[in-house]
Amino acid sequence: MIETVEKEILTLVDEIGYSEITRLFGTLAGGKRLRAKLVLEIAGSDVTAPRLGAIIELIHAASLLHDDVIDDATLRRGAPSVNATEDSKTAIMLGDALYSKAYSTLVSYDEAVAKTVADAVTALSVGELMDVRMSENFNADADAYMDMLYLKTAALIEASAKAAALMMGKDAEAYALYGKNLGISFQIIDDILDIVSDEATLGKPALHDYEEGKCTLPYIYLSESLQGEERERLLSYHREKLSAENAAWIKAKMKEHKSVERSYALAQKLSDKAVAAVAGDERLVGIIESMMKRSF
């Protein structure tokens, strides 16, 4: 059924009515479609579920376009970003067009469903601003990081599951809890992969998060373990282009202090909570298990 979502996405983009938007959207890599898959798994018997999945994926795509501009990112999923191939103005306007089309289509859904998704987009925007502010200096506060991560990433995944449950008259709060914990653990795994994977696998330079100023959990945990000159050395690399030697030092220290393992343990704990929230739904459990094992 994910093919139906893809068709709905293209239909919505074409309905915007500007061939340049269609062309630019065609340059974007599709991604995992996690949010749409959740909608289909939970509400697949509803004929409007594929369109809701498409709406949420347009919102996600718009947020990534804006995110790439904020981060000056030149790659997205291994392909050149729109702000790199075109310019930042084009990327922002494309994102705005996708947001607007998603919202105008969302109003045809039940008010509770529409509000669930719309509230998540507000949270996403707040989380993005929090991320920008937190990247200005080294953030050693794990709780603050987790709050930001929930807003920026998990809120829309949570809303996807909750909105689908509302459509079907299922326990919306249980599915929301599943989506929230899936979303947070999903991002923690992404943070880990930025450190342990290579550029070819990631589709972007390894350890790029730290160069951008993002203090993800492994870096926060490492800062807690280091003392004196070693901690100062770690902090001095924040927002700096890392040499091969300095990158190797960070990885060695993370291995020594098990910073990655500690981060993965938290992701596993959260994924277990997600599974418990929808006990018995093997398809949703399967999504969690695949996410925890992924390498890209």
VMD Tcl script that draws the C-alpha trace (Angstrom):
set ca {
  {0.00 0.00 0.00}
  {2.97 2.32 0.31}
  {2.80 2.64 -3.49}
  {-0.62 4.24 -3.04}
  {0.91 6.78 -0.70}
  {3.59 7.58 -3.28}
  {0.89 8.20 -5.89}
  {-1.03 10.41 -3.46}
  {2.13 12.42 -2.75}
  {2.70 13.07 -6.46}
  {-0.97 13.97 -6.93}
  {-0.83 16.52 -4.12}
  {2.35 18.05 -5.50}
  {0.85 18.25 -9.01}
  {-2.27 19.89 -7.56}
  {-0.13 22.84 -6.46}
  {-0.21 23.71 -10.13}
  {3.33 24.86 -10.83}
  {5.62 22.67 -12.90}
  {8.73 24.08 -11.19}
  {7.45 22.78 -7.84}
  {6.87 19.37 -9.42}
  {10.36 19.37 -10.93}
  {12.07 20.37 -7.70}
  {10.11 17.85 -5.66}
  {11.22 15.16 -8.10}
  {14.83 15.78 -7.09}
  {14.14 14.82 -3.45}
  {15.00 11.34 -2.21}
  {11.91 9.65 -0.79}
  {13.31 8.28 2.46}
  {11.91 5.50 4.61}
  {8.31 6.80 4.71}
  {8.15 5.74 8.35}
  {5.30 8.13 9.17}
  {3.16 6.98 6.26}
  {3.87 3.34 7.07}
  {2.54 3.91 10.59}
  {-0.66 5.43 9.23}
  {-1.15 2.49 6.89}
  {-0.39 -0.12 9.54}
  {-2.85 1.39 12.01}
  {-5.60 2.69 9.70}
  {-4.98 0.86 6.42}
  {-8.61 -0.19 6.06}
  {-9.71 3.46 5.84}
  {-9.72 4.59 2.21}
  {-8.42 8.02 3.21}
  {-5.41 6.64 5.08}
  {-3.00 6.81 2.10}
  {-3.80 10.48 1.59}
  {-3.22 11.23 5.28}
  {0.10 9.41 5.01}
  {0.95 11.53 1.98}
  {0.06 14.74 3.84}
  {2.34 13.84 6.73}
  {5.18 12.91 4.37}
  {4.84 16.30 2.62}
  {5.11 17.97 6.02}
  {8.20 15.90 6.82}
  {9.78 16.75 3.45}
  {9.10 20.45 4.01}
  {10.73 20.33 7.43}
  {13.85 18.68 5.96}
  {14.13 21.34 3.26}
  {14.10 24.05 5.92}
  {16.44 22.02 8.14}
  {19.01 21.78 5.34}
  {18.97 25.55 4.92}
  {19.42 26.11 8.65}
  {22.31 23.62 8.77}
  {23.87 24.68 5.44}
  {23.69 21.00 4.52}
  {24.82 20.08 1.02}
  {23.67 16.46 1.13}
  {20.38 14.83 2.03}
  {20.08 11.03 1.93}
  {23.22 10.83 -0.18}
  {21.99 13.27 -2.83}
  {22.72 17.00 -3.19}
  {20.25 19.10 -1.21}
  {17.99 21.64 -2.94}
  {19.77 24.53 -1.24}
  {23.03 23.19 -2.71}
  {21.79 22.57 -6.27}
  {19.52 25.62 -6.41}
  {19.77 28.07 -3.51}
  {18.40 28.59 0.00}
  {15.54 30.80 -1.18}
  {14.32 28.07 -3.51}
  {14.55 25.42 -0.78}
  {12.58 27.57 1.66}
  {9.88 28.40 -0.88}
  {9.56 24.75 -1.92}
  {9.18 23.81 1.73}
  {6.54 26.51 2.21}
  {4.59 25.23 -0.80}
  {4.62 21.68 0.57}
  {3.57 22.84 4.03}
  {0.72 24.90 2.60}
  {-0.57 22.10 0.39}
  {-0.42 19.65 3.28}
  {-2.42 21.97 5.52}
  {-5.04 22.79 2.89}
  {-5.62 19.07 2.34}
  {-5.55 18.23 6.04}
  {-8.67 20.34 6.72}
  {-10.82 17.71 4.96}
  {-10.19 15.29 7.84}
  {-12.00 15.04 11.16}
  {-11.10 17.95 13.44}
  {-9.39 15.75 16.04}
  {-7.23 14.10 13.36}
  {-6.32 17.42 11.74}
  {-5.53 19.08 15.08}
  {-3.29 16.19 16.11}
  {-1.13 16.62 13.01}
  {-1.21 20.44 13.08}
  {-0.15 20.57 16.73}
  {2.78 18.28 15.91}
  {3.99 20.68 13.20}
  {3.97 23.51 15.74}
  {6.01 21.30 18.09}
  {8.39 20.48 15.25}
  {9.02 24.16 14.60}
  {9.67 24.86 18.27}
  {12.03 21.89 18.40}
  {13.94 23.19 15.40}
  {14.45 26.56 17.07}
  {15.54 24.83 20.28}
  {18.05 22.82 18.26}
  {19.49 25.98 16.72}
  {19.86 27.66 20.11}
  {21.35 24.58 21.75}
  {23.96 24.22 19.01}
  {25.43 27.66 19.74}
  {27.32 26.26 22.72}
  {28.21 22.80 23.96}
  {25.06 21.40 25.57}
  {25.80 18.93 28.36}
  {22.19 18.69 29.56}
  {20.79 15.32 28.46}
  {17.25 16.19 29.62}
  {17.21 19.38 27.56}
  {18.46 17.45 24.56}
  {15.74 14.83 24.97}
  {13.06 17.52 25.20}
  {14.30 19.06 21.96}
  {14.54 15.68 20.26}
  {10.93 14.88 21.16}
  {9.64 18.13 19.68}
  {11.80 18.19 16.57}
  {11.55 14.53 15.56}
  {9.25 12.38 17.67}
  {6.19 14.65 17.81}
  {5.29 14.11 14.14}
  {5.83 10.35 14.42}
  {3.68 10.35 17.56}
  {1.00 12.33 15.71}
  {1.07 9.90 12.77}
  {0.24 6.98 15.04}
  {-2.30 8.91 17.11}
  {-4.12 10.39 14.12}
  {-4.40 6.96 12.49}
  {-5.76 5.50 15.73}
  {-8.35 8.29 15.96}
  {-9.52 7.49 12.43}
  {-10.15 3.88 13.44}
  {-11.59 4.48 16.92}
  {-8.61 2.76 18.53}
  {-6.91 3.72 21.79}
  {-5.31 6.95 20.57}
  {-3.20 7.51 23.68}
  {-1.68 4.03 23.54}
  {-0.74 4.49 19.90}
  {0.55 7.98 20.64}
  {2.82 6.52 23.32}
  {4.06 3.97 20.81}
  {4.79 6.71 18.27}
  {6.51 8.95 20.77}
  {8.90 6.27 22.00}
  {9.50 5.00 18.47}
  {10.32 8.55 17.37}
  {12.78 9.26 20.16}
  {14.57 5.92 19.82}
  {14.64 6.38 16.03}
  {16.52 9.67 16.42}
  {18.91 8.27 19.01}
  {19.83 5.51 16.55}
  {20.38 8.20 13.89}
  {22.68 10.02 16.31}
  {24.65 6.84 16.88}
  {24.93 6.10 13.17}
  {26.39 9.57 12.59}
  {29.32 8.42 14.72}
  {29.79 4.74 13.89}
  {28.97 4.71 10.15}
  {31.05 5.93 7.23}
  {30.20 8.69 4.75}
  {29.19 6.26 1.99}
  {26.63 4.62 4.28}
  {25.32 7.83 5.81}
  {25.08 9.88 2.65}
  {26.82 12.70 4.53}
  {30.17 13.10 6.32}
  {30.55 11.04 9.51}
  {30.61 12.96 12.82}
  {28.95 15.82 10.94}
  {26.48 16.43 13.77}
  {29.23 17.61 16.11}
  {30.77 19.84 13.46}
  {27.35 21.47 13.07}
  {27.20 22.04 16.82}
  {24.77 19.26 17.66}
  {25.62 17.67 21.01}
  {23.83 14.37 20.70}
  {23.60 11.83 23.51}
  {26.93 10.06 22.85}
  {28.76 13.39 23.10}
  {26.83 14.38 26.21}
  {27.57 11.04 27.86}
  {31.22 11.31 26.85}
  {31.49 14.80 28.36}
  {30.17 13.38 31.62}
  {32.89 10.71 31.61}
  {35.86 12.90 30.72}
  {37.76 15.06 33.17}
  {40.17 17.98 32.98}
  {42.15 18.40 29.78}
  {40.36 15.58 27.97}
  {36.98 17.18 28.55}
  {38.34 20.55 27.45}
  {39.71 18.91 24.32}
  {36.29 17.48 23.48}
  {34.61 20.84 24.01}
  {37.22 22.61 21.88}
  {36.18 20.54 18.85}
  {32.56 21.67 19.10}
  {31.43 23.38 15.85}
  {34.89 22.84 14.32}
  {35.92 20.92 11.21}
  {37.36 17.68 12.55}
  {40.68 16.38 11.28}
  {41.03 12.61 10.83}
  {43.19 12.54 13.97}
  {40.67 14.42 16.10}
  {37.75 12.37 14.82}
  {39.66 9.19 15.65}
  {40.34 10.50 19.16}
  {36.65 11.16 19.76}
  {35.71 7.69 18.54}
  {38.40 6.09 20.69}
  {37.20 7.92 23.79}
  {33.60 6.95 23.09}
  {34.68 3.33 22.80}
  {36.66 3.59 26.04}
  {33.77 5.08 27.99}
  {31.00 3.15 26.18}
  {29.15 6.33 25.24}
  {27.55 4.74 22.19}
  {26.52 1.62 24.12}
  {24.91 3.78 26.79}
  {22.97 5.70 24.13}
  {21.84 2.49 22.46}
  {20.67 1.12 25.81}
  {18.38 4.14 26.23}
  {17.04 3.68 22.69}
  {16.33 0.03 23.49}
  {14.54 0.97 26.71}
  {12.32 3.41 24.82}
  {11.61 0.91 22.06}
  {10.56 -1.62 24.71}
  {8.08 0.95 26.05}
  {6.74 1.44 22.52}
  {6.24 -2.30 22.10}
  {4.48 -2.56 25.47}
  {2.04 0.21 24.46}
  {0.74 -1.83 21.50}
  {1.32 -5.34 22.83}
  {0.10 -7.95 20.38}
  {0.38 -5.84 17.22}
  {3.15 -7.76 15.48}
  {3.36 -5.38 12.53}
  {4.12 -2.40 14.74}
  {6.56 -4.48 16.77}
  {8.26 -5.35 13.49}
  {8.72 -1.67 12.65}
  {10.46 -1.13 15.99}
  {12.73 -4.14 15.52}
  {13.74 -3.04 12.00}
  {14.47 0.47 13.21}
  {16.73 -0.74 16.00}
  {18.73 -2.92 13.59}
  {19.12 -0.47 10.72}
  {22.51 0.72 9.53}
  {21.48 3.72 7.43}
}
mol new
graphics top color blue
foreach p $ca { graphics top sphere $p radius 0.5 }
foreach p [lrange $ca 0 end-1] q [lrange $ca 1 end] { graphics top cylinder $p $q radius 0.2 }
display resetview
